């Protein structure tokens, strides 16, 4: 009789409420040992809450957790680590000023004499790197490591602490396609060596490429669990949102009919406060009725480019022509002038730059436009009109809940993003600059945002989209610029683009 192996993880009857909100409702999940198990769902579906319960960040109101066949009482992360559960967070939990080796040792020093501890940890890490392929320079400062190496370091940290079950939260969010494939090679090797991997992601193509089984959550419940051989991207997307989803290029829109140049920038150079050159002789044109995508790994000048074009940052040198008005430093355009000329801006970081989290929705919906005649008279705000305008925005952009007095911080990430888009797109801008339009946004909201950007293009707007998601660039853009180390490394019409070609340019190669 064949031996029956207990699941690596079995969660039974898990309930978790936050006030009146049911984050998890009678969830039962079983993850087979030595497999890669994907968990997908919209924002607020309950997947992160479920994994936070498994890792000890939260405790379930009700339910049972078994780890390798034994009932487990997981009250905190220390309990989870002791049971062999590790978690690799989307935002790296590393100290930039310490070396890679010191980051692994931190909090898990094997000896009070650091010199002896250093040698023991180094020996164990060298063995781990040899067996897993997770090679990094142990003596390099984390701040000097590329993003892919930081990701590998996070996994090494968990393995060093004895993790047999690894939870990975959006592990490829900031990786190039080449770095993603390298990571997947490592994860496949870990699976072959007996590790159990749980992958939380929005990227369904990655689920199809890596996972053995995928669980779909919606509204706090599991609505589908299927072996990957029986799954499809379209079917998973439909299960996530409860209806058919279309985010691909619309028929007849593969090539835009670009019009006149509305924004032209040339020879843009920016040096930061530490003397590092962030933009090096960058130039671009945006034309009416065209979406231009800017691809690149975060930190290669895209943020500085957006700041310069919107007037938030004055370049060292360069020229800008926006809708017939010319600017050169030090008399550079400011954000107010840009808005008056017809430029709208959706920042990359909605929390830091697009919303005031302590403001009510109607206040955030008026940010930057509070001086409009409809909103104020001689400095006195017309609150009634602001509430009415915000309610209209919420209806048109499907912002939920439609409560103009709800604090901005209380909306989900997708609805915060839709509120910002409603504010900036609702006034029919001639030029729109959008940074990371769907970062942290679920698949239903992504579909809606794509449709709005395409509609604006059809109306004759010039749209610039900066995104680290190549699928997004390929779905939206008519023309693609790739940035690497502060320069435009290449420019391609979308018909000539592929993930491999763009990824090569992103890492400094030639397409």
C-alpha positions as CSV (number, residue, x, y, z in Angstrom):
1,X,0.0,0.0,0.0
2,X,1.4,3.4,-1.1
3,X,2.4,5.8,1.7
4,X,0.1,8.8,2.0
5,X,2.0,12.0,2.6
6,X,0.3,14.7,4.7
7,X,-0.2,18.1,3.1
8,X,2.5,20.7,3.9
9,X,-0.3,23.0,4.9
10,X,-4.0,22.4,5.6
11,X,-6.2,25.3,6.8
12,X,-9.7,24.3,7.7
13,X,-12.7,26.5,8.4
14,X,-10.7,29.7,8.7
15,X,-12.8,32.7,9.6
16,X,-11.4,36.2,10.0
17,X,-13.4,39.4,10.5
18,X,-12.2,43.0,10.8
19,X,-15.2,44.7,12.4
20,X,-18.2,44.0,10.2
21,X,-15.9,43.0,7.2
22,X,-15.5,39.3,6.6
23,X,-11.9,39.0,5.2
24,X,-12.0,35.2,5.3
25,X,-15.2,33.2,5.5
26,X,-15.0,29.4,6.1
27,X,-11.8,29.0,4.0
28,X,-10.4,25.5,3.6
29,X,-7.0,25.3,1.8
30,X,-4.7,22.3,1.3
31,X,-1.2,22.7,-0.1
32,X,0.6,19.5,-1.1
33,X,4.2,19.1,0.0
34,X,6.8,19.7,-2.7
35,X,4.5,21.8,-5.0
36,X,4.1,25.4,-6.1
37,X,0.6,26.5,-5.2
38,X,-0.7,29.8,-6.6
39,X,-3.3,31.9,-4.8
40,X,-5.0,34.6,-6.9
41,X,-7.8,37.0,-6.4
42,X,-8.9,40.7,-6.6
43,X,-7.8,43.2,-4.0
44,X,-9.8,42.5,-0.9
45,X,-10.4,38.9,-1.9
46,X,-8.8,37.6,1.3
47,X,-5.7,36.0,0.0
48,X,-3.2,38.2,1.9
49,X,-5.2,37.9,5.1
50,X,-5.2,34.1,4.8
51,X,-1.4,34.0,4.3
52,X,-0.9,36.5,7.1
53,X,-2.8,34.0,9.4
54,X,-0.5,31.2,8.2
55,X,2.6,33.4,8.9
56,X,1.4,34.6,12.3
57,X,0.7,38.2,11.5
58,X,-3.0,37.7,12.3
59,X,-4.8,35.0,14.3
60,X,-8.0,33.5,12.9
61,X,-11.2,34.0,14.7
62,X,-12.0,30.4,14.1
63,X,-10.5,27.4,12.3
64,X,-7.5,25.0,12.4
65,X,-4.1,25.0,10.8
66,X,-2.1,21.8,10.3
67,X,1.6,21.9,9.2
68,X,3.0,18.6,7.8
69,X,0.1,16.7,9.5
70,X,0.5,18.3,13.0
71,X,-2.0,20.8,14.4
72,X,-0.2,24.1,14.8
73,X,-0.8,27.1,17.1
74,X,0.7,30.0,15.2
75,X,0.5,33.1,17.3
76,X,3.3,35.2,15.7
77,X,6.0,35.0,13.0
78,X,8.4,33.3,15.4
79,X,6.0,30.4,15.7
80,X,5.7,30.2,12.0
81,X,9.5,30.2,11.5
82,X,9.9,27.5,14.1
83,X,7.5,25.4,12.1
84,X,9.5,25.9,8.9
85,X,7.3,28.6,7.4
86,X,9.1,31.6,5.7
87,X,7.7,34.6,4.0
88,X,9.3,36.7,1.2
89,X,7.5,40.1,1.2
90,X,6.7,42.2,-1.8
91,X,8.6,45.1,-0.2
92,X,12.0,43.8,0.7
93,X,12.7,43.6,4.5
94,X,16.4,44.5,4.2
95,X,18.7,47.0,5.8
96,X,20.4,48.9,2.9
97,X,23.5,49.9,4.8
98,X,24.4,46.4,5.9
99,X,26.0,43.7,3.8
100,X,24.1,40.8,2.4
101,X,25.7,38.5,5.0
102,X,24.9,40.9,7.8
103,X,21.2,41.0,6.7
104,X,21.0,37.2,6.9
105,X,22.6,37.1,10.3
106,X,20.5,39.9,11.7
107,X,18.3,38.5,14.5
108,X,19.6,34.9,13.9
109,X,23.3,35.1,14.9
110,X,24.6,31.7,15.8
111,X,27.2,32.9,18.3
112,X,27.6,36.0,20.4
113,X,31.2,36.5,19.0
114,X,30.4,38.1,15.7
115,X,33.6,37.0,14.0
116,X,32.8,33.4,14.8
117,X,29.2,33.9,13.8
118,X,30.3,35.4,10.5
119,X,32.3,32.3,9.6
120,X,29.5,29.9,10.5
121,X,26.9,31.9,8.6
122,X,29.1,32.3,5.5
123,X,29.8,28.6,5.4
124,X,26.1,27.7,5.6
125,X,25.2,30.3,3.0
126,X,27.9,29.1,0.6
127,X,26.4,25.6,0.8
128,X,22.9,27.0,0.3
129,X,23.9,29.0,-2.7
130,X,25.7,26.0,-4.3
131,X,22.6,23.8,-3.8
132,X,19.9,26.3,-4.9
133,X,21.6,28.5,-7.5
134,X,20.9,31.6,-5.4
135,X,24.3,33.3,-5.9
136,X,24.9,36.7,-4.5
137,X,28.0,38.7,-3.3
138,X,27.8,38.2,0.5
139,X,30.0,41.2,1.3
140,X,28.2,43.7,-0.9
141,X,26.1,46.3,0.7
142,X,22.4,45.7,0.0
143,X,22.1,49.3,-1.3
144,X,24.6,48.3,-4.1
145,X,22.9,45.1,-5.1
146,X,20.6,45.0,-8.1
147,X,16.9,44.3,-7.5
148,X,17.2,40.6,-8.6
149,X,19.9,40.0,-6.1
150,X,17.9,41.5,-3.3
151,X,15.1,39.2,-4.2
152,X,17.4,36.2,-4.0
153,X,18.8,37.5,-0.7
154,X,15.3,37.5,0.8
155,X,14.8,33.8,-0.2
156,X,18.2,32.9,1.2
157,X,17.3,34.6,4.5
158,X,14.2,32.4,4.8
159,X,16.1,29.2,3.8
160,X,18.9,30.0,6.3
161,X,16.2,30.0,9.0
162,X,15.1,26.6,8.0
163,X,12.0,27.3,5.9
164,X,10.5,24.3,4.2
165,X,7.4,26.2,3.2
166,X,7.9,29.6,1.4
167,X,5.2,32.2,1.0
168,X,6.1,34.6,-1.9
169,X,4.1,37.8,-2.1
170,X,4.2,39.3,-5.6
171,X,7.8,38.2,-6.0
172,X,8.3,39.5,-9.6
173,X,6.8,43.0,-9.1
174,X,10.1,44.8,-9.7
175,X,12.0,42.3,-11.8
176,X,12.8,42.3,-15.5
177,X,11.7,39.4,-17.7
178,X,15.2,37.9,-17.5
179,X,15.3,38.3,-13.7
180,X,11.9,36.7,-13.5
181,X,13.0,33.7,-15.5
182,X,16.1,33.3,-13.3
183,X,13.9,33.5,-10.2
184,X,11.6,30.8,-11.6
185,X,14.5,28.6,-12.3
186,X,15.5,28.8,-8.7
187,X,12.0,28.2,-7.5
188,X,11.7,25.1,-9.7
189,X,15.0,23.8,-8.2
190,X,13.7,24.4,-4.7
191,X,10.5,22.5,-5.6
192,X,12.7,19.6,-6.9
193,X,14.6,19.6,-3.6
194,X,11.3,19.2,-1.6
195,X,10.4,22.8,-0.7
196,X,6.7,23.9,-0.8
197,X,6.1,27.2,-2.4
198,X,2.9,29.4,-2.1
199,X,2.8,32.2,-4.7
200,X,0.5,35.2,-4.2
201,X,0.4,37.1,-7.5
202,X,-1.8,39.2,-9.9
203,X,0.2,37.9,-12.9
204,X,-1.8,35.0,-14.2
205,X,0.7,34.2,-16.9
206,X,3.3,33.5,-14.2
207,X,0.8,31.3,-12.4
208,X,0.4,29.2,-15.6
209,X,4.2,29.1,-16.0
210,X,5.2,28.0,-12.5
211,X,2.4,26.6,-10.4
212,X,1.1,23.1,-10.0
213,X,-2.2,24.0,-8.5
214,X,-4.0,27.4,-8.3
215,X,-6.6,28.6,-5.8
216,X,-8.9,31.5,-6.7
217,X,-10.4,33.6,-3.9
218,X,-13.3,36.1,-4.2
219,X,-15.0,38.1,-1.4
220,X,-13.2,36.1,1.3
221,X,-14.1,32.7,0.0
222,X,-12.4,30.1,-2.3
223,X,-14.4,29.9,-5.5
224,X,-12.1,27.7,-7.5
225,X,-9.2,25.3,-7.0
226,X,-7.8,23.6,-10.1
227,X,-4.6,21.8,-11.3
228,X,-2.7,24.1,-13.6
229,X,-3.1,21.6,-16.5
230,X,-6.8,22.3,-16.4
231,X,-6.6,26.1,-16.0
232,X,-6.4,29.0,-18.4
233,X,-5.6,32.7,-18.0
234,X,-9.1,33.6,-19.3
235,X,-10.8,31.1,-16.9
236,X,-8.8,32.3,-13.9
237,X,-9.6,35.9,-14.7
238,X,-13.3,35.2,-15.0
239,X,-13.3,33.3,-11.7
240,X,-11.5,36.2,-9.9
241,X,-14.0,38.8,-10.9
242,X,-17.1,36.8,-11.6
243,X,-17.4,37.8,-15.3
244,X,-15.4,37.8,-18.5
245,X,-12.4,40.1,-18.6
246,X,-10.7,41.7,-21.6
247,X,-7.4,43.6,-21.1
248,X,-5.8,42.9,-24.5
249,X,-5.4,45.3,-27.4
250,X,-8.8,46.3,-28.8
251,X,-9.6,45.2,-32.3
252,X,-8.6,47.9,-34.8
253,X,-6.5,49.8,-32.3
254,X,-3.2,47.9,-32.9
255,X,-1.7,51.0,-34.6
256,X,-2.8,54.5,-33.5
257,X,-3.2,57.3,-36.1
258,X,-0.8,59.8,-34.3
259,X,-1.4,63.5,-34.9
260,X,0.6,66.6,-34.2
261,X,3.3,66.8,-31.5
262,X,1.8,68.1,-28.3
263,X,4.8,67.7,-26.0
264,X,8.5,67.7,-27.0
265,X,11.4,67.5,-24.6
266,X,15.1,67.4,-25.5
267,X,18.5,67.1,-23.8
268,X,17.0,66.6,-20.4
269,X,19.7,66.2,-17.7
270,X,19.1,65.8,-13.9
271,X,21.7,65.4,-11.1
272,X,20.4,64.5,-7.7
273,X,21.5,65.8,-4.3
274,X,24.2,63.2,-4.0
275,X,25.7,64.1,-7.4
276,X,24.3,61.1,-9.2
277,X,23.2,61.7,-12.8
278,X,19.6,60.5,-13.0
279,X,18.7,61.7,-16.5
280,X,21.4,61.8,-19.2
281,X,20.4,63.7,-22.4
282,X,16.9,62.3,-22.6
283,X,14.5,63.4,-25.3
284,X,11.0,62.4,-26.4
285,X,7.9,63.4,-28.3
286,X,4.2,62.8,-27.5
287,X,1.7,63.1,-30.3
288,X,-2.1,63.5,-30.2
289,X,-4.0,60.2,-30.4
290,X,-1.0,58.1,-29.3
291,X,0.0,56.1,-26.1
292,X,3.7,56.1,-25.6
293,X,5.0,53.5,-23.0
294,X,8.1,53.9,-21.0
295,X,9.5,50.6,-19.8
296,X,12.4,49.9,-17.5
297,X,13.4,48.5,-14.1
298,X,12.4,51.0,-11.3
299,X,15.2,53.5,-10.5
300,X,16.5,54.0,-14.1
301,X,15.3,57.6,-14.5
302,X,11.6,57.1,-15.2
303,X,10.5,58.9,-12.0
304,X,12.8,61.8,-12.6
305,X,11.5,62.1,-16.2
306,X,7.9,62.3,-15.0
307,X,8.8,64.9,-12.4
308,X,10.6,67.0,-15.0
309,X,7.7,66.8,-17.5
310,X,5.1,67.8,-14.9
311,X,7.1,70.6,-13.4
312,X,7.8,69.0,-10.1
313,X,11.6,69.0,-10.8
314,X,13.7,71.5,-12.6
315,X,16.4,69.9,-14.8
316,X,20.0,70.9,-14.9
317,X,19.5,71.5,-18.6
318,X,17.1,70.8,-21.4
319,X,14.2,72.2,-23.3
320,X,10.4,71.5,-23.1
321,X,7.7,72.6,-25.5
322,X,4.2,71.9,-24.1
323,X,1.3,72.8,-26.4
324,X,3.2,75.6,-28.0
325,X,4.8,77.1,-24.8
326,X,8.6,76.8,-24.4
327,X,10.5,76.3,-21.2
328,X,14.2,76.1,-20.2
329,X,15.8,76.1,-16.8
330,X,15.8,78.0,-14.5
331,X,12.5,79.3,-15.8
332,X,10.9,75.8,-15.9
333,X,7.2,75.0,-16.0
334,X,5.5,74.5,-12.7
335,X,2.6,72.1,-12.0
336,X,0.0,74.9,-12.0
337,X,1.1,76.1,-15.4
338,X,1.1,72.5,-16.7
339,X,-2.5,72.0,-15.6
340,X,-3.6,75.4,-17.1
341,X,-2.0,74.4,-20.4
342,X,-4.0,71.1,-20.4
343,X,-1.5,68.5,-18.9
344,X,-2.8,66.0,-16.3
345,X,-0.7,63.9,-14.1
346,X,-1.4,60.6,-12.3
347,X,1.7,60.1,-10.1
348,X,3.5,56.7,-9.6
349,X,2.9,56.9,-5.8
350,X,-0.7,57.7,-5.2
351,X,-0.3,57.8,-1.4
352,X,2.6,60.2,-1.3
353,X,1.7,62.4,-4.3
354,X,-1.9,62.0,-5.5
355,X,-4.0,61.8,-2.3
356,X,-4.0,63.2,1.2
357,X,-4.9,60.0,3.1
358,X,-6.6,61.9,5.9
359,X,-8.8,63.9,3.5
360,X,-12.3,62.9,2.7
361,X,-12.9,61.7,-0.9
362,X,-14.4,65.1,-2.0
363,X,-11.3,66.9,-0.8
364,X,-8.9,64.5,-2.6
365,X,-11.1,64.7,-5.7
366,X,-10.5,68.5,-5.8
367,X,-6.7,68.5,-5.1
368,X,-4.9,70.7,-7.6
369,X,-8.2,72.0,-9.0
370,X,-9.6,73.8,-5.9
371,X,-9.1,77.2,-7.7
372,X,-11.6,76.4,-10.5
373,X,-14.5,78.9,-10.6
374,X,-16.9,76.1,-10.0
375,X,-15.1,75.1,-6.8
376,X,-14.4,78.4,-5.2
377,X,-15.4,82.1,-5.3
378,X,-12.9,84.7,-4.0
379,X,-11.2,82.0,-2.0
380,X,-14.4,80.5,-0.5
381,X,-14.9,76.9,-1.3
382,X,-18.2,75.7,-2.8
383,X,-18.4,72.5,-0.8
384,X,-21.8,71.6,-2.2
385,X,-20.6,71.7,-5.8
386,X,-17.4,69.7,-4.8
387,X,-19.5,67.0,-3.2
388,X,-21.8,66.9,-6.3
389,X,-18.8,66.8,-8.7
390,X,-17.1,64.0,-6.6
391,X,-20.3,61.9,-6.6
392,X,-20.4,62.3,-10.4
393,X,-16.8,61.2,-10.7
394,X,-17.4,58.2,-8.5
395,X,-20.3,57.1,-10.7
396,X,-18.5,57.5,-14.0
397,X,-15.3,55.7,-12.8
398,X,-17.1,53.1,-10.6
399,X,-15.4,54.2,-7.4
400,X,-16.7,52.0,-4.5
401,X,-18.1,52.8,-2.0
402,X,-19.7,55.9,-3.5
403,X,-19.3,57.9,-0.3
404,X,-17.9,61.4,-0.9
405,X,-17.2,61.8,2.9
406,X,-15.3,58.5,3.3
407,X,-11.6,59.1,4.2
408,X,-9.2,58.5,1.3
409,X,-7.3,56.0,3.4
410,X,-10.4,53.8,3.7
411,X,-10.7,53.0,0.0
412,X,-9.0,49.9,-1.5
413,X,-5.9,50.5,-3.6
414,X,-7.9,50.0,-6.8
415,X,-10.6,52.5,-5.8
416,X,-8.0,55.1,-4.7
417,X,-6.4,54.8,-8.1
418,X,-9.8,55.2,-9.8
419,X,-10.5,58.3,-7.7
420,X,-7.2,59.8,-8.9
421,X,-7.9,58.9,-12.5
422,X,-11.4,60.4,-12.3
423,X,-10.0,63.7,-11.0
424,X,-7.3,63.9,-13.7
425,X,-9.1,62.4,-16.7
426,X,-12.4,64.0,-16.1
427,X,-11.4,67.3,-17.4
428,X,-10.4,66.1,-20.9
429,X,-6.7,66.8,-20.8
430,X,-4.7,67.3,-24.0
431,X,-1.6,65.5,-22.5
432,X,-1.8,62.8,-19.8
433,X,1.2,61.5,-17.9
434,X,0.5,58.3,-15.9
435,X,3.0,56.5,-13.7
436,X,2.4,52.8,-12.8
437,X,-1.3,53.0,-13.6
438,X,-2.2,49.6,-12.1
439,X,0.3,49.1,-9.4
440,X,-1.4,47.1,-6.6
441,X,-4.6,47.1,-8.5
442,X,-6.8,44.0,-9.0
443,X,-7.7,42.6,-12.4
444,X,-11.2,44.1,-12.6
445,X,-9.9,47.6,-11.9
446,X,-7.0,47.0,-14.4
447,X,-9.5,46.3,-17.2
448,X,-11.4,49.5,-16.4
449,X,-8.3,51.7,-16.3
450,X,-7.0,50.3,-19.6
451,X,-10.4,51.2,-21.2
452,X,-10.2,54.7,-19.9
453,X,-6.7,55.3,-21.2
454,X,-7.7,53.9,-24.6
455,X,-10.8,56.2,-24.7
456,X,-8.6,59.2,-24.0
457,X,-6.3,58.3,-26.8
458,X,-9.3,58.0,-29.2
459,X,-10.3,61.5,-28.1
460,X,-7.0,62.9,-29.3
461,X,-5.1,63.0,-26.1
462,X,-1.3,62.3,-26.0
463,X,-0.7,59.7,-23.3
464,X,2.6,58.8,-21.6
465,X,2.5,55.6,-19.5
466,X,5.4,54.7,-17.3
467,X,5.2,51.1,-16.1
468,X,7.4,48.3,-14.8
469,X,4.9,45.8,-16.1
470,X,5.8,44.7,-19.6
471,X,2.4,43.1,-20.2
472,X,0.9,46.5,-19.5
473,X,3.2,48.3,-21.9
474,X,2.5,45.8,-24.7
475,X,-1.2,46.0,-24.1
476,X,-1.5,49.8,-24.1
477,X,1.3,51.4,-26.0
478,X,1.6,52.3,-29.7
479,X,5.3,53.2,-29.3
480,X,7.7,52.1,-26.5
481,X,10.7,53.8,-25.0
482,X,13.1,51.8,-22.8
483,X,15.1,53.5,-20.1
484,X,18.3,52.2,-18.6
485,X,20.7,54.1,-16.3
486,X,19.1,57.4,-17.0
487,X,19.2,57.1,-20.8
488,X,16.7,56.1,-23.5
489,X,18.2,52.8,-24.4
490,X,15.9,52.2,-27.3
491,X,12.6,53.1,-29.0
492,X,10.4,50.6,-30.8
493,X,6.9,50.6,-32.4
494,X,4.8,48.1,-30.4
495,X,4.5,45.8,-33.4
496,X,8.3,45.2,-33.1
497,X,8.3,44.6,-29.4
498,X,8.5,41.4,-27.4
499,X,9.1,40.8,-23.7
500,X,12.6,39.4,-24.6
501,X,13.6,42.4,-26.7
502,X,12.4,44.9,-24.1
503,X,14.0,43.0,-21.3
504,X,17.3,43.0,-23.1
505,X,17.1,46.8,-23.5
506,X,16.1,47.2,-19.9
507,X,19.3,45.5,-18.8
508,X,21.6,47.5,-21.1
509,X,21.8,45.1,-24.0
510,X,20.7,45.6,-27.6
511,X,17.4,44.4,-29.0
